[in-house]
Amino acid sequence: MKHILPILTAALALTAMTSSAIDYYSDYILKADESGNVFYAPYNHNINIQTKVDNYENYSVIRTNLPDQGFGHDTTYRVQITGEKVDFYLTDYIDSIGSNYDDNALTTKGIKQIGYRYLESNDSSKKGTEVINNLKVDSSTTETYLFSQDKENNYQPAIFDESNPDRYNTDYKYNVVRNHYYLGTFSEGDVIEIYMSREEDGNGVWSTSTLYTGGYGEGVTDATDQLAQYQNGGNSEAGRKAMPLASLTPAGGSRVFFGFQASGAATAVGSPLPGGLQIALIAGLFGLGFYFVRRRKATVA
């Protein structure tokens, strides 16, 4: 044991510049052990954990893959605020542009509560605190678009152009509505995870500390938000880039897909949270320590 201590000390020194990575890993990822989700590296296996960062004007989304899995259907994810003061919303996912009914709206999916937990903040008093509220549509930010049938494109749905009404079947017009749900107002440096529940008792799922219950961006779903597609180039790739979908799967129903919307003063994107190399190193250290503790106990016995 005495020979391994200098090795551990040296390895930890390599991560000294990413102290926030160590805090995040030990405080949040490893807490999953307490609910039965094992997230450590056994001594005979090098666990593979990586992160990807998607940067937007006022925030970044940091995705982390699950042990030895790619960035597919399930990943954990959290949001890092990069604007000075950012109002953050969850938004409905729309894949039924041909009618005014959205069966993917959060209200239709039975969501009762949304919220967040501070994982990191420049205000240390916020770290670890939770805010959970009942779901409420923010009518001041609701998006409403008038659609009709485009006679010049085989009567396919299209956003109605008021300047050229003769192009459309004016006997068939309807509104497509995207609801926004206010999450909170955040400051630069805040890092949060998202909460969602179909109950009003706080028994929901989190985007980072509850594993295998959601994902973000590529691999989350083969579907594209159709409203984003119509607004941004008319093809699936443009639509996905315009509105990458997040997902969570609270108890009581199927997986729920939704988008993010943020407004506020933008700043240069800050340094992202820990990358795969640092996380894998930390995971390896935990696994190595676990192995030597177990060996020592076996020797004593």
C-alpha positions as CSV (number, residue, x, y, z in Angstrom):
1,M,0.0,0.0,0.0
2,K,2.8,2.4,0.8
3,H,4.1,2.1,-2.8
4,I,0.8,3.1,-4.3
5,L,0.4,6.3,-2.4
6,P,3.1,8.2,-4.3
7,I,1.5,7.1,-7.5
8,L,-2.0,8.2,-6.5
9,T,-0.5,11.6,-5.3
10,A,1.3,12.1,-8.6
11,A,-1.8,11.2,-10.6
12,L,-4.0,13.6,-8.6
13,A,-1.5,16.3,-9.2
14,L,-2.2,16.0,-12.9
15,T,-5.8,16.9,-12.2
16,A,-5.0,19.9,-9.9
17,M,-5.9,22.4,-12.6
18,T,-9.4,20.8,-12.9
19,S,-10.5,20.9,-9.3
20,S,-14.0,21.6,-10.4
21,A,-13.9,18.3,-12.3
22,I,-13.0,16.5,-9.1
23,D,-15.7,18.3,-7.1
24,Y,-18.3,17.6,-9.7
25,Y,-17.4,13.9,-10.1
26,S,-17.3,13.1,-6.4
27,D,-20.3,15.2,-5.4
28,Y,-22.7,14.3,-8.1
29,I,-21.8,11.4,-10.3
30,L,-20.7,9.1,-7.4
31,K,-23.9,10.0,-5.5
32,A,-25.6,7.7,-8.0
33,D,-24.2,4.8,-6.0
34,E,-26.5,5.6,-3.2
35,S,-29.6,4.8,-5.3
36,G,-28.1,1.6,-6.7
37,N,-26.4,2.9,-9.8
38,V,-22.8,1.7,-9.7
39,F,-20.5,4.2,-11.3
40,Y,-16.9,3.2,-10.5
41,A,-14.0,1.4,-12.3
42,P,-13.3,-2.1,-11.2
43,Y,-9.5,-2.8,-10.8
44,N,-9.4,-5.1,-13.9
45,H,-11.3,-2.8,-16.3
46,N,-10.6,0.7,-17.7
47,I,-13.9,2.4,-17.8
48,N,-14.5,4.7,-20.8
49,I,-16.2,8.0,-20.0
50,Q,-16.1,11.0,-22.3
51,T,-17.8,14.4,-22.7
52,K,-19.0,16.5,-25.6
53,V,-19.9,20.2,-25.4
54,D,-22.4,21.9,-27.6
55,N,-22.0,25.7,-27.4
56,Y,-24.8,28.2,-27.9
57,E,-25.1,32.0,-27.5
58,N,-25.8,32.1,-23.8
59,Y,-25.1,28.5,-22.6
60,S,-23.4,25.2,-23.3
61,V,-24.7,21.7,-22.9
62,I,-22.2,19.2,-21.6
63,R,-23.0,15.6,-22.4
64,T,-21.3,12.6,-20.6
65,N,-21.6,9.1,-22.0
66,L,-22.4,6.2,-19.7
67,P,-19.7,3.6,-18.9
68,D,-18.3,2.0,-22.0
69,Q,-21.2,3.4,-24.2
70,G,-21.2,6.0,-27.0
71,F,-23.2,9.1,-27.3
72,G,-26.4,7.3,-28.3
73,H,-29.9,7.0,-26.8
74,D,-28.8,7.5,-23.2
75,T,-26.4,10.1,-21.9
76,T,-26.3,12.4,-18.9
77,Y,-26.2,16.1,-19.5
78,R,-26.1,19.5,-17.7
79,V,-26.2,23.1,-18.8
80,Q,-23.4,25.6,-18.2
81,I,-24.5,29.3,-18.4
82,T,-22.2,31.5,-20.3
83,G,-24.3,34.7,-20.5
84,E,-24.3,37.3,-17.8
85,K,-28.0,36.9,-16.9
86,V,-30.0,34.3,-18.8
87,D,-33.7,33.5,-18.7
88,F,-33.9,29.7,-19.4
89,Y,-37.0,27.9,-20.7
90,L,-38.0,24.3,-21.6
91,T,-40.0,24.2,-24.8
92,D,-42.3,21.7,-26.5
93,Y,-41.2,19.3,-29.2
94,I,-43.4,19.4,-32.4
95,D,-43.5,16.6,-34.9
96,S,-47.2,17.1,-36.1
97,I,-46.9,20.2,-38.2
98,G,-50.0,19.2,-40.2
99,S,-52.4,20.0,-37.4
100,N,-52.8,22.3,-34.4
101,Y,-52.6,19.5,-31.9
102,D,-49.2,18.7,-30.4
103,D,-49.2,15.3,-28.7
104,N,-45.6,15.9,-27.5
105,A,-46.4,19.0,-25.5
106,L,-45.2,18.7,-21.9
107,T,-48.7,19.3,-20.7
108,T,-50.0,16.5,-23.0
109,K,-47.3,14.1,-21.7
110,G,-48.6,14.6,-18.2
111,I,-45.6,16.5,-16.8
112,K,-46.5,18.1,-13.5
113,Q,-43.2,19.6,-12.3
114,I,-39.9,20.8,-13.8
115,G,-36.9,22.2,-12.0
116,Y,-33.1,22.3,-11.7
117,R,-30.2,21.7,-9.3
118,Y,-27.1,23.9,-9.1
119,L,-24.0,21.7,-9.7
120,E,-21.6,24.6,-9.8
121,S,-21.9,28.3,-9.3
122,N,-19.7,31.4,-8.7
123,D,-22.0,31.8,-5.7
124,S,-20.9,28.9,-3.5
125,S,-24.1,29.1,-1.5
126,K,-26.1,27.9,-4.5
127,K,-24.2,24.7,-5.1
128,G,-26.4,21.6,-4.4
129,T,-29.6,23.6,-4.0
130,E,-32.7,22.5,-5.8
131,V,-35.6,24.5,-7.3
132,I,-38.7,22.5,-8.3
133,N,-41.9,24.2,-9.5
134,N,-45.3,23.1,-10.9
135,L,-45.4,23.1,-14.7
136,K,-46.8,26.4,-16.1
137,V,-47.0,27.7,-19.6
138,D,-45.3,31.1,-20.0
139,S,-47.8,32.8,-22.2
140,S,-45.5,35.8,-22.8
141,T,-43.0,33.7,-24.7
142,T,-45.4,31.3,-26.5
143,E,-44.6,30.9,-30.2
144,T,-47.6,30.8,-32.6
145,Y,-47.4,30.3,-36.4
146,L,-50.1,30.3,-38.9
147,F,-50.0,27.4,-41.3
148,S,-52.0,26.5,-44.4
149,Q,-51.8,24.3,-47.5
150,D,-49.3,25.4,-50.2
151,K,-51.0,25.1,-53.5
152,E,-47.7,25.4,-55.4
153,N,-46.2,22.4,-53.4
154,N,-48.9,19.7,-53.7
155,Y,-50.9,21.3,-50.9
156,Q,-48.2,20.5,-48.3
157,P,-48.3,22.3,-44.9
158,A,-46.4,25.6,-45.0
159,I,-46.1,28.8,-42.9
160,F,-48.7,31.2,-44.3
161,D,-47.1,34.2,-46.1
162,E,-49.5,37.1,-45.6
163,S,-47.9,38.9,-48.5
164,N,-48.9,36.2,-51.0
165,P,-52.2,34.8,-49.8
166,D,-53.2,33.4,-53.2
167,R,-50.6,30.8,-52.9
168,Y,-52.4,29.0,-50.1
169,N,-55.7,27.2,-49.6
170,T,-57.2,29.9,-47.3
171,D,-60.1,27.6,-46.4
172,Y,-57.6,25.5,-44.5
173,K,-55.6,27.5,-42.0
174,Y,-54.6,26.7,-38.4
175,N,-52.1,27.7,-35.8
176,V,-49.1,25.7,-34.6
177,V,-48.2,26.6,-31.1
178,R,-45.0,25.9,-29.2
179,N,-45.3,26.4,-25.4
180,H,-42.4,27.7,-23.3
181,Y,-42.1,26.8,-19.6
182,Y,-39.9,29.1,-17.5
183,L,-37.2,27.2,-15.6
184,G,-35.2,30.1,-14.0
185,T,-32.8,33.0,-14.4
186,F,-29.1,32.2,-14.2
187,S,-25.8,33.9,-14.0
188,E,-22.5,33.2,-15.9
189,G,-20.7,30.2,-14.3
190,D,-23.9,28.5,-13.1
191,V,-24.0,24.8,-14.0
192,I,-27.4,23.1,-13.6
193,E,-29.0,19.8,-14.3
194,I,-32.7,19.5,-15.3
195,Y,-35.5,17.9,-13.3
196,M,-38.8,16.5,-14.6
197,S,-41.7,14.6,-12.9
198,R,-45.2,13.4,-13.7
199,E,-46.0,13.6,-10.0
200,E,-46.1,16.5,-7.5
201,D,-44.2,14.8,-4.8
202,G,-40.6,15.5,-6.0
203,N,-40.2,11.9,-7.2
204,G,-38.8,12.7,-10.6
205,V,-35.6,12.2,-12.7
206,W,-32.5,14.4,-13.1
207,S,-30.5,14.9,-16.3
208,T,-27.2,14.1,-14.7
209,S,-27.6,12.2,-11.4
210,T,-30.3,9.8,-12.5
211,L,-28.7,7.5,-15.1
212,Y,-30.3,5.8,-18.1
213,T,-33.2,8.2,-18.2
214,G,-32.5,10.7,-20.9
215,G,-30.1,12.2,-23.4
216,Y,-29.4,15.3,-25.5
217,G,-28.7,16.0,-29.1
218,E,-27.4,13.3,-31.5
219,G,-28.8,9.9,-30.8
220,V,-31.6,11.1,-28.6
221,T,-34.2,10.5,-31.3
222,D,-34.3,9.9,-35.0
223,A,-37.1,12.5,-35.2
224,T,-36.6,16.2,-36.0
225,D,-38.6,19.0,-34.6
226,Q,-40.8,19.8,-37.6
227,L,-41.4,23.5,-36.7
228,A,-37.6,24.1,-36.5
229,Q,-37.3,22.3,-39.8
230,Y,-39.8,24.6,-41.5
231,Q,-38.1,27.6,-40.0
232,N,-34.5,26.6,-40.8
233,G,-33.9,25.3,-44.2
234,G,-36.5,22.6,-44.8
235,N,-34.4,19.6,-44.1
236,S,-33.8,17.3,-41.1
237,E,-30.1,18.3,-40.6
238,A,-31.0,22.0,-40.5
239,G,-33.9,21.3,-38.1
240,R,-31.8,19.3,-35.7
241,K,-29.1,22.0,-35.6
242,A,-31.8,24.6,-35.1
243,M,-33.4,22.8,-32.2
244,P,-31.5,19.8,-30.8
245,L,-33.8,17.8,-28.6
246,A,-33.3,16.9,-24.9
247,S,-35.1,14.0,-23.3
248,L,-36.0,12.6,-19.9
249,T,-38.1,9.6,-18.8
250,P,-40.0,10.3,-15.6
251,A,-42.0,7.5,-14.1
252,G,-45.6,7.0,-15.3
253,G,-45.2,7.2,-19.0
254,S,-42.9,7.2,-22.1
255,R,-39.8,9.3,-22.7
256,V,-40.4,13.0,-23.1
257,F,-38.6,15.1,-25.7
258,F,-38.2,18.9,-25.4
259,G,-36.1,21.8,-26.4
260,F,-34.2,24.6,-24.7
261,Q,-34.7,28.4,-25.1
262,A,-32.5,31.0,-23.5
263,S,-32.4,34.8,-23.6
264,G,-30.1,37.3,-22.1
265,A,-26.7,38.9,-22.4
266,A,-24.1,36.7,-24.1
267,T,-20.5,36.5,-23.2
268,A,-17.6,34.5,-24.7
269,V,-18.1,30.8,-23.9
270,G,-16.1,29.8,-20.9
271,S,-14.0,26.8,-20.3
272,P,-16.1,23.6,-20.5
273,L,-16.4,21.3,-17.6
274,P,-14.1,18.2,-17.4
275,G,-13.2,16.3,-20.5
276,G,-13.1,12.5,-21.0
277,L,-9.4,12.1,-20.1
278,Q,-9.7,13.8,-16.7
279,I,-12.9,11.9,-15.9
280,A,-11.5,8.6,-17.0
281,L,-8.4,9.3,-14.9
282,I,-10.4,10.0,-11.8
283,A,-12.6,6.9,-12.3
284,G,-9.4,4.9,-12.6
285,L,-8.1,6.3,-9.4
286,F,-11.3,5.3,-7.6
287,G,-11.1,1.8,-9.1
288,L,-7.4,1.4,-8.1
289,G,-8.0,2.5,-4.6
290,F,-11.0,0.1,-4.4
291,Y,-8.7,-2.8,-5.5
292,F,-6.0,-2.2,-3.0
293,V,-8.4,-1.7,-0.1
294,R,-10.0,-5.0,-1.1
295,R,-6.6,-6.8,-1.3
296,R,-5.6,-5.4,2.1
297,K,-8.8,-6.7,3.7
298,A,-8.3,-10.1,2.1
299,T,-4.7,-10.3,3.5
300,V,-5.7,-9.3,7.0
301,A,-8.5,-12.0,6.9
